[in-house]
Amino acid sequence: MNKMERQMVEILENLKENFAVVSIKAEFEAEGTRIDELMRLADVTRSSGLSLTMKIGGCEAMRDLLEIKQIGVQYVIAPMVETAYAASKYVQAKNMVFSPSEEWDTEFLLNAETITGFENLDSIAEAISIENGADGLVFGRVDFTGSLGWGRSSINEQRTTDYVLKTAEVCKKYNKQLVVGGGVSNESIDALRQIREVRLDRFETRKIIFDAGRALDLDIEKALVHAVHFELLWLQNKRDYYRAISIEDANRIDMLSARFEALKSSI
């Protein structure tokens, strides 16, 4: 573990102990996380005593499920599930990979992040309420507002929050977890507190996941500063890692290029 990674561990330990952070998130989907990056993130996350959350590439992303089973994660999220059929395919896929006993340590959620998914919310919730179904929904506000043709600036507007509140009511009805993400910032705090009045289990920034039951009663503004700091360090560390790889053969490339030119000119 390098110096920057040790600094990230310190930030995560502080977030866990003082700000009700429960997990760190990576994505095969939107982020396109590579396996070597995921292994570094898993090392940093576990060194801080936190769990890992992974968003897979789709509702039937079998290889993703197989890989994260080997690594070990607490939360698995399937993206862009818009129908009960897609939800049922996700349940089938995860049940093929994870036995019932293996699911004791893992919770499975799906993204409700489009207006189409919202319109099918009751049937989706019903589809995952079967035995060995799924545990809840993640409301992605950025993609949801995008599906309505609204700008990103609308994510904290009441009209968006009203959709989340209706989703919270469905989750409460079916006893399913609700997680809210998408552009979470200081401007989101009032909306998150509204949603918690109905049901809200966790909320998330790009990489940091908070326990909503505790975090919103703490110094959440300060916590979000630490969250952004962690995400900045993570990207800087990722950049430096690949930069080092890109130049590790630079001297040999120069030598072989010179040798090739010399050999070519002698023909």
C-alpha positions as CSV (number, residue, x, y, z in Angstrom):
1,M,0.0,0.0,0.0
2,N,1.5,3.4,-1.0
3,K,1.4,6.7,0.8
4,M,-1.8,7.9,-0.9
5,E,-3.6,4.7,-0.3
6,R,-2.7,4.9,3.4
7,Q,-4.2,8.4,3.4
8,M,-7.3,7.1,1.9
9,V,-7.6,4.4,4.6
10,E,-7.3,7.2,7.3
11,I,-10.1,9.1,5.6
12,L,-12.3,6.0,5.4
13,E,-11.6,5.1,9.1
14,N,-12.7,8.6,10.1
15,L,-15.9,8.4,7.9
16,K,-16.7,5.0,9.4
17,E,-16.2,6.0,13.0
18,N,-17.6,9.5,13.0
19,F,-20.0,9.9,10.0
20,A,-21.8,6.6,9.6
21,V,-20.2,5.5,6.4
22,V,-20.9,1.8,5.8
23,S,-19.5,0.8,2.4
24,I,-17.4,1.9,-0.6
25,K,-18.8,1.6,-4.2
26,A,-17.2,0.6,-7.5
27,E,-18.9,0.0,-10.9
28,F,-18.3,-2.3,-13.8
29,E,-21.1,-0.4,-15.4
30,A,-20.6,3.4,-15.7
31,E,-17.1,3.5,-14.3
32,G,-15.8,0.5,-16.2
33,T,-13.7,-0.5,-13.2
34,R,-10.8,-2.8,-14.2
35,I,-10.0,-5.8,-12.0
36,D,-6.6,-4.5,-10.9
37,E,-8.3,-1.2,-9.8
38,L,-11.0,-3.2,-8.0
39,M,-8.4,-5.2,-6.1
40,R,-6.7,-2.0,-4.9
41,L,-10.0,-0.5,-3.9
42,A,-10.9,-3.7,-2.0
43,D,-7.6,-3.6,-0.2
44,V,-8.1,0.0,0.9
45,T,-11.7,-0.6,1.8
46,R,-11.1,-3.7,4.0
47,S,-8.1,-2.1,5.6
48,S,-10.5,0.6,6.9
49,G,-13.0,-2.0,8.1
50,L,-15.7,-1.1,5.6
51,S,-17.5,-3.3,3.1
52,L,-17.5,-3.1,-0.7
53,T,-20.4,-2.4,-3.0
54,M,-20.3,-3.3,-6.6
55,K,-22.6,-2.3,-9.5
56,I,-22.5,-4.9,-12.2
57,G,-22.9,-4.3,-15.9
58,G,-26.5,-5.4,-16.4
59,C,-29.3,-7.5,-14.9
60,E,-27.8,-10.7,-16.3
61,A,-24.1,-9.9,-16.1
62,M,-23.0,-13.4,-15.1
63,R,-19.3,-12.9,-15.4
64,D,-19.5,-9.8,-13.2
65,L,-21.4,-11.8,-10.6
66,L,-18.8,-14.6,-10.7
67,E,-15.9,-12.2,-10.3
68,I,-17.4,-10.3,-7.4
69,K,-18.3,-13.5,-5.7
70,Q,-14.6,-14.3,-5.7
71,I,-13.6,-10.9,-4.4
72,G,-16.4,-10.7,-1.8
73,V,-18.8,-7.8,-1.6
74,Q,-21.6,-6.9,0.7
75,Y,-23.9,-5.1,-1.7
76,V,-24.5,-6.0,-5.4
77,I,-26.5,-3.5,-7.6
78,A,-27.9,-4.2,-11.1
79,P,-28.3,-1.1,-13.2
80,M,-31.2,0.2,-15.4
81,V,-33.9,-2.4,-14.5
82,E,-37.1,-1.1,-16.0
83,T,-39.5,-4.0,-16.0
84,A,-40.6,-6.9,-13.8
85,Y,-39.1,-9.2,-16.4
86,A,-35.7,-7.6,-16.1
87,A,-35.9,-7.8,-12.3
88,S,-36.8,-11.5,-12.5
89,K,-33.8,-12.1,-14.8
90,Y,-31.5,-10.5,-12.3
91,V,-32.9,-12.7,-9.5
92,Q,-32.4,-15.8,-11.6
93,A,-28.8,-14.8,-12.5
94,K,-27.7,-14.0,-9.0
95,N,-29.3,-17.3,-7.7
96,M,-27.3,-19.2,-10.3
97,V,-24.1,-17.7,-8.9
98,F,-24.8,-17.4,-5.2
99,S,-26.2,-20.2,-3.2
100,P,-28.7,-19.4,-0.4
101,S,-26.0,-19.7,2.3
102,E,-23.6,-17.5,0.3
103,E,-26.3,-14.8,0.2
104,W,-26.3,-14.5,4.0
105,D,-23.4,-12.0,3.7
106,T,-24.5,-10.3,0.5
107,E,-27.5,-8.1,-0.3
108,F,-28.8,-7.6,-3.8
109,L,-30.4,-4.4,-5.1
110,L,-31.4,-3.0,-8.5
111,N,-31.4,0.5,-9.9
112,A,-34.7,2.3,-10.4
113,E,-33.3,5.1,-12.5
114,T,-35.7,5.9,-15.4
115,I,-39.3,7.0,-15.7
116,T,-40.1,3.7,-17.4
117,G,-38.8,1.9,-14.3
118,F,-40.8,4.2,-12.1
119,E,-44.0,3.4,-14.0
120,N,-43.4,-0.3,-13.4
121,L,-42.3,0.1,-9.8
122,D,-45.0,-2.0,-8.2
123,S,-44.5,-4.9,-10.5
124,I,-40.7,-4.7,-10.1
125,A,-41.0,-4.7,-6.3
126,E,-43.4,-7.7,-6.5
127,A,-41.0,-9.5,-8.8
128,I,-38.2,-9.3,-6.3
129,S,-40.3,-10.1,-3.3
130,I,-40.3,-13.9,-4.0
131,E,-38.2,-16.3,-2.0
132,N,-34.5,-15.7,-2.6
133,G,-35.5,-12.5,-4.5
134,A,-33.7,-9.2,-4.1
135,D,-33.4,-6.8,-1.2
136,G,-34.2,-3.4,-2.5
137,L,-34.0,-0.5,-4.9
138,V,-31.4,2.2,-5.6
139,F,-32.9,5.4,-6.9
140,G,-30.4,7.1,-9.3
141,R,-31.5,10.7,-9.5
142,V,-29.2,11.8,-12.3
143,D,-30.2,9.1,-14.8
144,F,-33.8,9.5,-13.7
145,T,-34.0,13.2,-14.4
146,G,-32.2,12.5,-17.7
147,S,-34.8,10.0,-18.7
148,L,-37.4,12.8,-18.3
149,G,-35.3,15.3,-20.3
150,W,-34.6,17.4,-17.3
151,G,-31.2,18.9,-16.6
152,R,-28.8,17.8,-13.9
153,S,-29.7,20.9,-11.9
154,S,-33.2,19.4,-11.3
155,I,-31.9,16.5,-9.1
156,N,-32.6,18.4,-5.9
157,E,-35.8,20.0,-7.0
158,Q,-39.0,19.0,-5.2
159,R,-40.5,17.5,-8.4
160,T,-37.6,15.0,-8.4
161,T,-37.9,14.4,-4.7
162,D,-41.6,13.7,-5.1
163,Y,-40.7,10.7,-7.4
164,V,-38.3,9.4,-4.8
165,L,-40.9,9.8,-2.1
166,K,-43.3,7.6,-4.1
167,T,-40.6,5.1,-4.6
168,A,-40.0,5.1,-0.8
169,E,-43.7,4.4,-0.3
170,V,-43.4,1.3,-2.6
171,C,-40.3,0.1,-0.7
172,K,-42.1,0.5,2.6
173,K,-45.1,-1.4,1.3
174,Y,-42.9,-4.3,0.1
175,N,-40.4,-4.0,3.0
176,K,-37.5,-3.4,0.6
177,Q,-34.5,-1.3,1.2
178,L,-34.2,2.1,-0.5
179,V,-30.9,3.7,-1.4
180,V,-30.7,7.2,-3.0
181,G,-27.8,8.3,-5.1
182,G,-27.0,10.6,-8.0
183,G,-25.3,14.0,-7.4
184,V,-25.6,13.8,-3.6
185,S,-24.2,17.0,-2.1
186,N,-25.0,19.6,0.6
187,E,-28.0,20.7,-1.5
188,S,-29.4,17.2,-1.3
189,I,-29.7,17.1,2.5
190,D,-33.2,18.5,2.9
191,A,-34.5,16.1,0.2
192,L,-32.8,13.1,1.9
193,R,-34.4,14.0,5.2
194,Q,-37.8,14.2,3.6
195,I,-37.3,10.8,2.1
196,R,-36.1,9.3,5.3
197,E,-39.5,10.2,6.9
198,V,-41.0,7.5,4.6
199,R,-38.1,5.1,4.1
200,L,-34.4,5.6,3.4
201,D,-31.8,3.0,4.3
202,R,-28.7,4.5,2.7
203,F,-27.6,7.3,0.4
204,E,-24.5,7.5,-1.7
205,T,-22.0,9.7,-3.5
206,R,-20.1,8.3,-6.4
207,K,-18.0,6.1,-4.1
208,I,-19.1,6.6,-0.5
209,I,-22.3,5.0,1.0
210,F,-23.8,6.4,4.2
211,D,-26.3,4.8,6.7
212,A,-29.2,7.2,6.4
213,G,-30.6,6.4,9.8
214,R,-27.5,7.9,11.5
215,A,-25.6,10.1,9.0
216,L,-28.3,12.7,8.5
217,D,-28.2,13.4,12.2
218,L,-24.5,14.0,12.3
219,D,-22.3,16.7,10.6
220,I,-23.2,15.5,7.1
221,E,-21.8,18.6,5.5
222,K,-18.4,17.9,6.9
223,A,-18.8,14.2,6.0
224,L,-19.4,15.1,2.3
225,V,-16.2,17.1,2.3
226,H,-14.3,14.0,3.4
227,A,-16.1,11.9,0.8
228,V,-15.1,14.2,-2.0
229,H,-11.5,14.2,-0.7
230,F,-11.5,10.4,-0.8
231,E,-12.8,10.3,-4.3
232,L,-10.2,12.9,-5.4
233,L,-7.4,10.8,-3.9
234,W,-8.7,7.7,-5.5
235,L,-8.7,9.2,-9.0
236,Q,-5.2,10.7,-8.4
237,N,-3.9,7.3,-7.3
238,K,-5.5,5.6,-10.3
239,R,-3.9,8.1,-12.6
240,D,-0.5,7.7,-11.1
241,Y,-0.8,3.9,-11.2
242,Y,-1.5,3.8,-15.0
243,R,1.0,6.6,-15.6
244,A,3.7,4.4,-14.0
245,I,2.6,1.4,-16.2
246,S,2.7,3.6,-19.3
247,I,6.3,4.6,-18.9
248,E,7.8,1.5,-17.3
249,D,9.1,0.3,-20.8
250,A,10.0,3.7,-22.1
251,N,13.7,3.2,-22.1
252,R,13.5,-0.2,-23.7
253,I,11.2,1.1,-26.4
254,D,13.7,3.9,-27.2
255,M,16.6,1.4,-27.3
256,L,14.7,-1.0,-29.6
257,S,13.5,1.8,-31.8
258,A,17.1,2.9,-32.3
259,R,18.2,-0.7,-32.9
260,F,15.4,-1.2,-35.4
261,E,16.3,2.0,-37.4
262,A,20.0,0.9,-37.5
263,L,19.1,-2.6,-38.7
264,K,16.7,-1.3,-41.2
265,S,19.3,1.1,-42.7
266,S,21.8,-1.7,-43.0
267,I,19.6,-3.8,-45.3
